[in-house]
Every structure is written in structure tokens, then in C-alpha cells.
Amino acid sequence: MPPPRLKNQYYLVRSGESEFESMGVINTNPVAKTSVDNGLSDRGKKQSIRAAFDLKEMGACDNNCWIWPAITQRAYQTAEIIASVNSITRRLLFWFFSCSC
């Protein structure tokens, strides 16, 4: 017997622009990417807010959802913005240990 049809939906969202990117600095050091200094730029925050409202409009988190950001500072900040706009509690915000370099 095949299993019942799964109804999971997945949304991939790239994190907003980082401070380093806004200055034209290419930083490939994975340790530096977790630094607080490599958080979202002002433009990156606006991009993240726009993505959060796009997800809300699509109903992505209407029936509960989990957010799994990469370990970079900008990815986690993007995830926090998405969680805030979509009323997702911190207990559903997890670290995803991979490099989205």
C-alpha cells in the first residue's frame, strides 16, 4: 500500500543582503559569516520584510510552520523577520547546519 499523500509544502527563501555585500566585499570565510558584523544591511532588512509579507500573502504559515535558517548571521536575522511578520514562535525557529555560501 502506498502511504497517504503528503501535504507538506516547502518554501526556499534566500537571506537578505549582508553588510559585507553592501560594501562590495566578497567574504567566503564561513566563520566570518556567523559574525554579528555580517548581519543584514538596511537593504537586506527591507528584502527580508518583503519576503516575509510575500510568504504571509501566500499563506505559507497559516497552519503552523517551522523555519530552518542556515547558521549565518544574515540568515538567522532573515528568519527572525519572517517569524515576526508571520506570528511564528521562537520554538519553531531552528538552526540548519549547512553552508548556504
Biopython code that builds the backbone (N, CA, C, O; Angstrom):
import numpy as np
from Bio.PDB.StructureBuilder import StructureBuilder

atoms = [
    (1, "MET", "N", (0.833, -1.179, 0.000)),
    (1, "MET", "CA", (0.000, 0.000, 0.000)),
    (1, "MET", "C", (0.879, 1.244, 0.000)),
    (1, "MET", "O", (1.830, 1.327, 0.777)),
    (2, "PRO", "N", (0.583, 2.187, -0.838)),
    (2, "PRO", "CA", (1.346, 3.442, -0.766)),
    (2, "PRO", "C", (0.900, 4.252, 0.449)),
    (2, "PRO", "O", (-0.248, 4.149, 0.883)),
    (3, "PRO", "N", (1.798, 5.046, 0.989)),
    (3, "PRO", "CA", (1.415, 5.893, 2.127)),
    (3, "PRO", "C", (0.410, 6.951, 1.678)),
    (3, "PRO", "O", (0.321, 7.273, 0.493)),
    (4, "PRO", "N", (-0.340, 7.485, 2.632)),
    (4, "PRO", "CA", (-1.272, 8.557, 2.262)),
    (4, "PRO", "C", (-0.500, 9.747, 1.675)),
    (4, "PRO", "O", (0.667, 9.963, 1.999)),
    (5, "ARG", "N", (-1.135, 10.470, 0.858)),
    (5, "ARG", "CA", (-0.481, 11.599, 0.191)),
    (5, "ARG", "C", (-0.005, 12.636, 1.211)),
    (5, "ARG", "O", (-0.760, 13.058, 2.087)),
    (6, "LEU", "N", (1.242, 13.031, 1.081)),
    (6, "LEU", "CA", (1.799, 14.054, 1.960)),
    (6, "LEU", "C", (1.328, 15.432, 1.503)),
    (6, "LEU", "O", (1.150, 15.677, 0.310)),
    (7, "LYS", "N", (1.136, 16.300, 2.442)),
    (7, "LYS", "CA", (0.664, 17.641, 2.108)),
    (7, "LYS", "C", (1.646, 18.723, 2.552)),
    (7, "LYS", "O", (1.285, 19.895, 2.658)),
    (8, "ASN", "N", (2.878, 18.323, 2.806)),
    (8, "ASN", "CA", (3.883, 19.298, 3.222)),
    (8, "ASN", "C", (4.195, 20.253, 2.076)),
    (8, "ASN", "O", (4.193, 19.868, 0.906)),
    (9, "GLN", "N", (4.459, 21.482, 2.428)),
    (9, "GLN", "CA", (4.890, 22.476, 1.460)),
    (9, "GLN", "C", (6.191, 23.069, 1.956)),
    (9, "GLN", "O", (6.375, 23.274, 3.156)),
    (10, "TYR", "N", (7.093, 23.342, 1.027)),
    (10, "TYR", "CA", (8.395, 23.893, 1.371)),
    (10, "TYR", "C", (8.612, 25.178, 0.588)),
    (10, "TYR", "O", (8.314, 25.249, -0.604)),
    (11, "TYR", "N", (9.124, 26.178, 1.257)),
    (11, "TYR", "CA", (9.423, 27.465, 0.644)),
    (11, "TYR", "C", (10.897, 27.765, 0.899)),
    (11, "TYR", "O", (11.343, 27.771, 2.046)),
    (12, "LEU", "N", (11.631, 28.007, -0.142)),
    (12, "LEU", "CA", (13.039, 28.366, -0.016)),
    (12, "LEU", "C", (13.158, 29.876, -0.156)),
    (12, "LEU", "O", (12.670, 30.464, -1.121)),
    (13, "VAL", "N", (13.808, 30.487, 0.809)),
    (13, "VAL", "CA", (13.973, 31.939, 0.800)),
    (13, "VAL", "C", (15.455, 32.234, 1.004)),
    (13, "VAL", "O", (16.071, 31.758, 1.957)),
    (14, "ARG", "N", (16.003, 33.007, 0.113)),
    (14, "ARG", "CA", (17.399, 33.424, 0.275)),
    (14, "ARG", "C", (17.422, 34.575, 1.270)),
    (14, "ARG", "O", (16.531, 35.424, 1.267)),
    (15, "SER", "N", (18.438, 34.599, 2.118)),
    (15, "SER", "CA", (18.527, 35.674, 3.101)),
    (15, "SER", "C", (18.811, 37.003, 2.409)),
    (15, "SER", "O", (19.298, 37.041, 1.279)),
    (16, "GLY", "N", (18.500, 38.075, 3.100)),
    (16, "GLY", "CA", (18.713, 39.412, 2.553)),
    (16, "GLY", "C", (20.189, 39.761, 2.423)),
    (16, "GLY", "O", (21.061, 39.019, 2.875)),
    (17, "GLU", "N", (20.446, 40.883, 1.808)),
    (17, "GLU", "CA", (21.809, 41.359, 1.574)),
    (17, "GLU", "C", (22.536, 41.595, 2.898)),
    (17, "GLU", "O", (21.964, 42.157, 3.832)),
    (18, "SER", "N", (23.786, 41.169, 2.976)),
    (18, "SER", "CA", (24.575, 41.366, 4.194)),
    (18, "SER", "C", (25.307, 42.708, 4.152)),
    (18, "SER", "O", (25.408, 43.346, 3.104)),
    (19, "GLU", "N", (25.808, 43.115, 5.298)),
    (19, "GLU", "CA", (26.613, 44.339, 5.388)),
    (19, "GLU", "C", (27.818, 44.251, 4.460)),
    (19, "GLU", "O", (28.125, 45.206, 3.747)),
    (20, "PHE", "N", (28.502, 43.104, 4.465)),
    (20, "PHE", "CA", (29.679, 42.944, 3.607)),
    (20, "PHE", "C", (29.294, 43.074, 2.138)),
    (20, "PHE", "O", (29.986, 43.746, 1.374)),
    (21, "GLU", "N", (28.205, 42.442, 1.740)),
    (21, "GLU", "CA", (27.761, 42.522, 0.342)),
    (21, "GLU", "C", (27.445, 43.965, -0.044)),
    (21, "GLU", "O", (27.730, 44.381, -1.167)),
    (22, "SER", "N", (26.866, 44.722, 0.865)),
    (22, "SER", "CA", (26.510, 46.111, 0.560)),
    (22, "SER", "C", (27.749, 46.969, 0.317)),
    (22, "SER", "O", (27.676, 47.992, -0.363)),
    (23, "MET", "N", (28.888, 46.550, 0.875)),
    (23, "MET", "CA", (30.147, 47.275, 0.677)),
    (23, "MET", "C", (30.956, 46.706, -0.491)),
    (23, "MET", "O", (32.045, 47.193, -0.792)),
    (24, "GLY", "N", (30.421, 45.677, -1.144)),
    (24, "GLY", "CA", (31.137, 45.061, -2.256)),
    (24, "GLY", "C", (32.229, 44.103, -1.828)),
    (24, "GLY", "O", (33.087, 43.734, -2.630)),
    (25, "VAL", "N", (32.202, 43.694, -0.559)),
    (25, "VAL", "CA", (33.219, 42.779, -0.027)),
    (25, "VAL", "C", (32.732, 41.349, -0.221)),
    (25, "VAL", "O", (31.627, 40.994, 0.189)),
    (26, "ILE", "N", (33.569, 40.537, -0.849)),
    (26, "ILE", "CA", (33.256, 39.124, -1.009)),
    (26, "ILE", "C", (33.942, 38.382, 0.127)),
    (26, "ILE", "O", (35.170, 38.342, 0.204)),
    (27, "ASN", "N", (33.149, 37.801, 0.998)),
    (27, "ASN", "CA", (33.681, 37.106, 2.167)),
    (27, "ASN", "C", (33.248, 35.649, 2.102)),
    (27, "ASN", "O", (32.067, 35.334, 2.248)),
    (28, "THR", "N", (34.211, 34.771, 1.884)),
    (28, "THR", "CA", (33.887, 33.348, 1.764)),
    (28, "THR", "C", (34.245, 32.562, 3.020)),
    (28, "THR", "O", (34.070, 31.344, 3.052)),
    (29, "ASN", "N", (34.736, 33.227, 4.037)),
    (29, "ASN", "CA", (35.104, 32.552, 5.279)),
    (29, "ASN", "C", (33.833, 32.198, 6.052)),
    (29, "ASN", "O", (33.123, 33.093, 6.509)),
    (30, "PRO", "N", (33.535, 30.892, 6.204)),
    (30, "PRO", "CA", (32.300, 30.505, 6.887)),
    (30, "PRO", "C", (32.228, 30.976, 8.332)),
    (30, "PRO", "O", (31.135, 31.227, 8.840)),
    (31, "VAL", "N", (33.371, 31.104, 9.008)),
    (31, "VAL", "CA", (33.361, 31.570, 10.397)),
    (31, "VAL", "C", (32.957, 33.041, 10.440)),
    (31, "VAL", "O", (32.189, 33.448, 11.311)),
    (32, "ALA", "N", (33.467, 33.836, 9.510)),
    (32, "ALA", "CA", (33.135, 35.264, 9.475)),
    (32, "ALA", "C", (31.660, 35.477, 9.173)),
    (32, "ALA", "O", (31.078, 36.473, 9.601)),
    (33, "LYS", "N", (31.049, 34.553, 8.441)),
    (33, "LYS", "CA", (29.643, 34.701, 8.086)),
    (33, "LYS", "C", (28.720, 34.556, 9.293)),
    (33, "LYS", "O", (27.566, 34.979, 9.247)),
    (34, "THR", "N", (29.220, 33.963, 10.366)),
    (34, "THR", "CA", (28.406, 33.840, 11.579)),
    (34, "THR", "C", (28.584, 35.051, 12.494)),
    (34, "THR", "O", (27.889, 35.177, 13.502)),
    (35, "SER", "N", (29.502, 35.931, 12.148)),
    (35, "SER", "CA", (29.803, 37.109, 12.954)),
    (35, "SER", "C", (28.639, 38.100, 12.941)),
    (35, "SER", "O", (27.935, 38.234, 11.940)),
    (36, "VAL", "N", (28.450, 38.783, 14.052)),
    (36, "VAL", "CA", (27.419, 39.804, 14.156)),
    (36, "VAL", "C", (27.686, 40.923, 13.144)),
    (36, "VAL", "O", (26.753, 41.576, 12.678)),
    (37, "ASP", "N", (28.957, 41.140, 12.805)),
    (37, "ASP", "CA", (29.321, 42.172, 11.830)),
    (37, "ASP", "C", (28.805, 41.862, 10.431)),
    (37, "ASP", "O", (28.754, 42.752, 9.582)),
    (38, "ASN", "N", (28.426, 40.624, 10.181)),
    (38, "ASN", "CA", (27.965, 40.233, 8.854)),
    (38, "ASN", "C", (26.452, 40.049, 8.834)),
    (38, "ASN", "O", (25.934, 39.174, 8.140)),
    (39, "GLY", "N", (25.758, 40.867, 9.589)),
    (39, "GLY", "CA", (24.303, 40.801, 9.606)),
    (39, "GLY", "C", (23.699, 41.480, 8.389)),
    (39, "GLY", "O", (24.406, 41.815, 7.439)),
    (40, "LEU", "N", (22.410, 41.677, 8.421)),
    (40, "LEU", "CA", (21.701, 42.286, 7.303)),
    (40, "LEU", "C", (22.009, 43.775, 7.182)),
    (40, "LEU", "O", (22.101, 44.491, 8.179)),
    (41, "SER", "N", (22.165, 44.221, 5.945)),
    (41, "SER", "CA", (22.266, 45.653, 5.678)),
    (41, "SER", "C", (20.856, 46.231, 5.724)),
    (41, "SER", "O", (19.886, 45.487, 5.868)),
    (42, "ASP", "N", (20.736, 47.546, 5.602)),
    (42, "ASP", "CA", (19.400, 48.152, 5.568)),
    (42, "ASP", "C", (18.601, 47.609, 4.386)),
    (42, "ASP", "O", (17.410, 47.320, 4.511)),
    (43, "ARG", "N", (19.262, 47.474, 3.244)),
    (43, "ARG", "CA", (18.592, 46.913, 2.068)),
    (43, "ARG", "C", (18.188, 45.458, 2.324)),
    (43, "ARG", "O", (17.107, 45.029, 1.920)),
    (44, "GLY", "N", (19.065, 44.701, 3.000)),
    (44, "GLY", "CA", (18.771, 43.310, 3.327)),
    (44, "GLY", "C", (17.577, 43.167, 4.252)),
    (44, "GLY", "O", (16.792, 42.228, 4.120)),
    (45, "LYS", "N", (17.437, 44.096, 5.187)),
    (45, "LYS", "CA", (16.270, 44.081, 6.083)),
    (45, "LYS", "C", (14.992, 44.325, 5.301)),
    (45, "LYS", "O", (13.975, 43.673, 5.540)),
    (46, "LYS", "N", (15.046, 45.271, 4.360)),
    (46, "LYS", "CA", (13.868, 45.555, 3.528)),
    (46, "LYS", "C", (13.523, 44.350, 2.658)),
    (46, "LYS", "O", (12.349, 44.027, 2.478)),
    (47, "GLN", "N", (14.552, 43.681, 2.115)),
    (47, "GLN", "CA", (14.317, 42.482, 1.307)),
    (47, "GLN", "C", (13.649, 41.392, 2.149)),
    (47, "GLN", "O", (12.730, 40.716, 1.687)),
    (48, "SER", "N", (14.118, 41.232, 3.380)),
    (48, "SER", "CA", (13.574, 40.202, 4.275)),
    (48, "SER", "C", (12.130, 40.502, 4.658)),
    (48, "SER", "O", (11.298, 39.597, 4.721)),
    (49, "ILE", "N", (11.841, 41.763, 4.910)),
    (49, "ILE", "CA", (10.466, 42.156, 5.240)),
    (49, "ILE", "C", (9.550, 41.893, 4.056)),
    (49, "ILE", "O", (8.436, 41.397, 4.224)),
    (50, "ARG", "N", (10.016, 42.222, 2.864)),
    (50, "ARG", "CA", (9.206, 41.975, 1.660)),
    (50, "ARG", "C", (8.947, 40.478, 1.490)),
    (50, "ARG", "O", (7.829, 40.071, 1.174)),
    (51, "ALA", "N", (9.991, 39.653, 1.701)),
    (51, "ALA", "CA", (9.835, 38.194, 1.595)),
    (51, "ALA", "C", (8.856, 37.686, 2.654)),
    (51, "ALA", "O", (8.041, 36.807, 2.373)),
    (52, "ALA", "N", (8.930, 38.233, 3.866)),
    (52, "ALA", "CA", (8.033, 37.811, 4.942)),
    (52, "ALA", "C", (6.578, 38.089, 4.587)),
    (52, "ALA", "O", (5.707, 37.249, 4.814)),
    (53, "PHE", "N", (6.318, 39.260, 4.035)),
    (53, "PHE", "CA", (4.940, 39.593, 3.657)),
    (53, "PHE", "C", (4.483, 38.798, 2.434)),
    (53, "PHE", "O", (3.301, 38.478, 2.316)),
    (54, "ASP", "N", (5.407, 38.476, 1.524)),
    (54, "ASP", "CA", (5.057, 37.611, 0.385)),
    (54, "ASP", "C", (4.645, 36.227, 0.889)),
    (54, "ASP", "O", (3.668, 35.651, 0.410)),
    (55, "LEU", "N", (5.393, 35.698, 1.857)),
    (55, "LEU", "CA", (5.046, 34.399, 2.429)),
    (55, "LEU", "C", (3.698, 34.460, 3.138)),
    (55, "LEU", "O", (2.891, 33.536, 3.047)),
    (56, "LYS", "N", (3.471, 35.559, 3.841)),
    (56, "LYS", "CA", (2.185, 35.731, 4.537)),
    (56, "LYS", "C", (1.039, 35.765, 3.528)),
    (56, "LYS", "O", (-0.004, 35.147, 3.743)),
    (57, "GLU", "N", (1.238, 36.490, 2.430)),
    (57, "GLU", "CA", (0.202, 36.590, 1.400)),
    (57, "GLU", "C", (-0.090, 35.224, 0.769)),
    (57, "GLU", "O", (-1.232, 34.932, 0.413)),
    (58, "MET", "N", (0.949, 34.391, 0.633)),
    (58, "MET", "CA", (0.768, 33.047, 0.067)),
    (58, "MET", "C", (0.146, 32.080, 1.059)),
    (58, "MET", "O", (-0.265, 30.981, 0.686)),
    (59, "GLY", "N", (0.074, 32.490, 2.337)),
    (59, "GLY", "CA", (-0.467, 31.599, 3.358)),
    (59, "GLY", "C", (0.519, 30.519, 3.764)),
    (59, "GLY", "O", (0.117, 29.449, 4.221)),
    (60, "ALA", "N", (1.795, 30.788, 3.601)),
    (60, "ALA", "CA", (2.825, 29.781, 3.871)),
    (60, "ALA", "C", (2.821, 29.292, 5.317)),
    (60, "ALA", "O", (3.166, 28.140, 5.579)),
    (61, "CYS", "N", (2.441, 30.140, 6.244)),
    (61, "CYS", "CA", (2.495, 29.762, 7.656)),
    (61, "CYS", "C", (1.127, 29.771, 8.328)),
    (61, "CYS", "O", (1.031, 29.904, 9.548)),
    (62, "ASP", "N", (0.087, 29.631, 7.546)),
    (62, "ASP", "CA", (-1.263, 29.647, 8.113)),
    (62, "ASP", "C", (-1.530, 28.455, 9.031)),
    (62, "ASP", "O", (-2.238, 28.598, 10.028)),
    (63, "ASN", "N", (-0.986, 27.305, 8.719)),
    (63, "ASN", "CA", (-1.244, 26.091, 9.506)),
    (63, "ASN", "C", (0.011, 25.645, 10.252)),
    (63, "ASN", "O", (0.361, 24.465, 10.251)),
    (64, "ASN", "N", (0.671, 26.588, 10.877)),
    (64, "ASN", "CA", (1.936, 26.326, 11.574)),
    (64, "ASN", "C", (3.034, 25.988, 10.580)),
    (64, "ASN", "O", (2.792, 25.323, 9.573)),
    (65, "CYS", "N", (4.205, 26.437, 10.864)),
    (65, "CYS", "CA", (5.350, 26.094, 10.028)),
    (65, "CYS", "C", (6.611, 26.205, 10.869)),
    (65, "CYS", "O", (6.640, 26.853, 11.915)),
    (66, "TRP", "N", (7.624, 25.565, 10.386)),
    (66, "TRP", "CA", (8.940, 25.635, 11.008)),
    (66, "TRP", "C", (9.842, 26.414, 10.089)),
    (66, "TRP", "O", (9.678, 26.380, 8.869)),
    (67, "ILE", "N", (10.798, 27.118, 10.667)),
    (67, "ILE", "CA", (11.787, 27.848, 9.881)),
    (67, "ILE", "C", (13.159, 27.273, 10.226)),
    (67, "ILE", "O", (13.520, 27.156, 11.397)),
    (68, "TRP", "N", (13.908, 26.921, 9.197)),
    (68, "TRP", "CA", (15.235, 26.319, 9.362)),
    (68, "TRP", "C", (16.277, 27.180, 8.662)),
    (68, "TRP", "O", (16.637, 26.885, 7.522)),
    (69, "PRO", "N", (16.779, 28.244, 9.309)),
    (69, "PRO", "CA", (17.787, 29.084, 8.662)),
    (69, "PRO", "C", (19.180, 28.454, 8.744)),
    (69, "PRO", "O", (19.448, 27.628, 9.616)),
    (70, "ALA", "N", (20.050, 28.850, 7.837)),
    (70, "ALA", "CA", (21.458, 28.465, 7.917)),
    (70, "ALA", "C", (22.064, 29.161, 9.139)),
    (70, "ALA", "O", (21.393, 29.960, 9.793)),
    (71, "ILE", "N", (23.312, 28.864, 9.446)),
    (71, "ILE", "CA", (23.917, 29.415, 10.660)),
    (71, "ILE", "C", (24.536, 30.795, 10.462)),
    (71, "ILE", "O", (25.126, 31.339, 11.395)),
    (72, "THR", "N", (24.415, 31.365, 9.281)),
    (72, "THR", "CA", (24.973, 32.702, 9.082)),
    (72, "THR", "C", (24.108, 33.733, 9.800)),
    (72, "THR", "O", (22.908, 33.536, 9.993)),
    (73, "GLN", "N", (24.732, 34.819, 10.186)),
    (73, "GLN", "CA", (24.034, 35.875, 10.914)),
    (73, "GLN", "C", (22.878, 36.428, 10.087)),
    (73, "GLN", "O", (21.776, 36.610, 10.606)),
    (74, "ARG", "N", (23.119, 36.694, 8.813)),
    (74, "ARG", "CA", (22.065, 37.282, 7.988)),
    (74, "ARG", "C", (20.909, 36.317, 7.760)),
    (74, "ARG", "O", (19.760, 36.747, 7.654)),
    (75, "ALA", "N", (21.194, 35.020, 7.685)),
    (75, "ALA", "CA", (20.126, 34.025, 7.510)),
    (75, "ALA", "C", (19.250, 33.973, 8.754)),
    (75, "ALA", "O", (18.026, 33.889, 8.653)),
    (76, "TYR", "N", (19.872, 34.025, 9.925)),
    (76, "TYR", "CA", (19.087, 33.977, 11.158)),
    (76, "TYR", "C", (18.262, 35.252, 11.333)),
    (76, "TYR", "O", (17.116, 35.198, 11.781)),
    (77, "GLN", "N", (18.849, 36.401, 10.977)),
    (77, "GLN", "CA", (18.090, 37.650, 11.067)),
    (77, "GLN", "C", (16.905, 37.635, 10.100)),
    (77, "GLN", "O", (15.816, 38.090, 10.448)),
    (78, "THR", "N", (17.113, 37.119, 8.901)),
    (78, "THR", "CA", (16.017, 36.992, 7.935)),
    (78, "THR", "C", (14.923, 36.092, 8.503)),
    (78, "THR", "O", (13.738, 36.407, 8.397)),
    (79, "ALA", "N", (15.320, 34.975, 9.103)),
    (79, "ALA", "CA", (14.350, 34.045, 9.689)),
    (79, "ALA", "C", (13.565, 34.705, 10.820)),
    (79, "ALA", "O", (12.363, 34.479, 10.954)),
    (80, "GLU", "N", (14.231, 35.512, 11.626)),
    (80, "GLU", "CA", (13.534, 36.200, 12.719)),
    (80, "GLU", "C", (12.502, 37.194, 12.185)),
    (80, "GLU", "O", (11.421, 37.338, 12.757)),
    (81, "ILE", "N", (12.834, 37.874, 11.097)),
    (81, "ILE", "CA", (11.889, 38.816, 10.492)),
    (81, "ILE", "C", (10.681, 38.061, 9.945)),
    (81, "ILE", "O", (9.538, 38.466, 10.156)),
    (82, "ILE", "N", (10.942, 36.963, 9.242)),
    (82, "ILE", "CA", (9.848, 36.153, 8.693)),
    (82, "ILE", "C", (8.963, 35.621, 9.818)),
    (82, "ILE", "O", (7.737, 35.629, 9.712)),
    (83, "ALA", "N", (9.596, 35.162, 10.891)),
    (83, "ALA", "CA", (8.842, 34.640, 12.034)),
    (83, "ALA", "C", (7.981, 35.730, 12.664)),
    (83, "ALA", "O", (6.822, 35.492, 13.004)),
    (84, "SER", "N", (8.539, 36.901, 12.815)),
    (84, "SER", "CA", (7.807, 38.001, 13.443)),
    (84, "SER", "C", (6.589, 38.404, 12.618)),
    (84, "SER", "O", (5.494, 38.547, 13.162)),
    (85, "VAL", "N", (6.766, 38.584, 11.330)),
    (85, "VAL", "CA", (5.662, 39.006, 10.460)),
    (85, "VAL", "C", (4.570, 37.943, 10.402)),
    (85, "VAL", "O", (3.387, 38.266, 10.300)),
    (86, "ASN", "N", (4.972, 36.669, 10.467)),
    (86, "ASN", "CA", (4.018, 35.574, 10.327)),
    (86, "ASN", "C", (3.590, 34.965, 11.660)),
    (86, "ASN", "O", (3.010, 33.880, 11.683)),
    (87, "SER", "N", (3.868, 35.647, 12.766)),
    (87, "SER", "CA", (3.468, 35.216, 14.115)),
    (87, "SER", "C", (3.915, 33.791, 14.434)),
    (87, "SER", "O", (3.137, 32.983, 14.941)),
    (88, "ILE", "N", (5.169, 33.496, 14.132)),
    (88, "ILE", "CA", (5.749, 32.185, 14.414)),
    (88, "ILE", "C", (6.571, 32.302, 15.697)),
    (88, "ILE", "O", (7.415, 33.190, 15.815)),
    (89, "THR", "N", (6.331, 31.418, 16.645)),
    (89, "THR", "CA", (7.050, 31.485, 17.917)),
    (89, "THR", "C", (8.502, 31.024, 17.742)),
    (89, "THR", "O", (8.831, 30.306, 16.798)),
    (90, "ARG", "N", (9.343, 31.445, 18.653)),
    (90, "ARG", "CA", (10.766, 31.084, 18.591)),
    (90, "ARG", "C", (10.984, 29.579, 18.716)),
    (90, "ARG", "O", (12.021, 29.075, 18.283)),
    (91, "ARG", "N", (10.049, 28.862, 19.286)),
    (91, "ARG", "CA", (10.243, 27.415, 19.414)),
    (91, "ARG", "C", (10.144, 26.704, 18.072)),
    (91, "ARG", "O", (10.494, 25.528, 17.967)),
    (92, "LEU", "N", (9.670, 27.406, 17.043)),
    (92, "LEU", "CA", (9.598, 26.834, 15.704)),
    (92, "LEU", "C", (10.676, 27.400, 14.780)),
    (92, "LEU", "O", (10.597, 27.257, 13.560)),
    (93, "LEU", "N", (11.677, 28.039, 15.369)),
    (93, "LEU", "CA", (12.796, 28.599, 14.623)),
    (93, "LEU", "C", (14.042, 27.794, 14.980)),
    (93, "LEU", "O", (14.540, 27.882, 16.102)),
    (94, "PHE", "N", (14.541, 27.017, 14.036)),
    (94, "PHE", "CA", (15.639, 26.085, 14.293)),
    (94, "PHE", "C", (16.864, 26.467, 13.490)),
    (94, "PHE", "O", (16.758, 27.114, 12.449)),
    (95, "TRP", "N", (18.030, 26.065, 13.976)),
    (95, "TRP", "CA", (19.269, 26.218, 13.207)),
    (95, "TRP", "C", (19.370, 25.076, 12.223)),
    (95, "TRP", "O", (19.097, 23.924, 12.562)),
    (96, "PHE", "N", (19.758, 25.392, 11.021)),
    (96, "PHE", "CA", (20.003, 24.367, 9.995)),
    (96, "PHE", "C", (21.489, 24.381, 9.715)),
    (96, "PHE", "O", (22.015, 25.368, 9.199)),
    (97, "PHE", "N", (22.169, 23.307, 10.045)),
    (97, "PHE", "CA", (23.624, 23.291, 9.957)),
    (97, "PHE", "C", (24.089, 22.882, 8.567)),
    (97, "PHE", "O", (24.414, 21.724, 8.302)),
    (98, "SER", "N", (24.107, 23.874, 7.699)),
    (98, "SER", "CA", (24.706, 23.692, 6.381)),
    (98, "SER", "C", (25.210, 25.064, 5.957)),
    (98, "SER", "O", (24.864, 26.076, 6.567)),
    (99, "CYS", "N", (25.988, 25.092, 4.962)),
    (99, "CYS", "CA", (26.514, 26.366, 4.487)),
    (99, "CYS", "C", (25.775, 26.767, 3.233)),
    (99, "CYS", "O", (25.780, 26.038, 2.241)),
    (100, "SER", "N", (25.144, 27.911, 3.273)),
    (100, "SER", "CA", (24.487, 28.438, 2.083)),
    (100, "SER", "C", (25.361, 29.539, 1.497)),
    (100, "SER", "O", (24.894, 30.631, 1.173)),
    (101, "CYS", "N", (26.617, 29.224, 1.377)),
    (101, "CYS", "CA", (27.619, 30.218, 0.961)),
    (101, "CYS", "C", (27.433, 30.683, -0.468)),
    (101, "CYS", "O", (28.200, 31.514, -0.951)),
]
sb = StructureBuilder()
sb.init_structure("model")
sb.init_model(0)
sb.init_chain("A")
sb.init_seg("    ")
for serial, (resi, resn, name, xyz) in enumerate(atoms, 1):
    if name == "N":
        sb.init_residue(resn, " ", resi, " ")
    sb.init_atom(name, np.array(xyz, "f"), 0.0, 1.0, " ", f" {name:<3s}", serial, name[0])
structure = sb.get_structure()
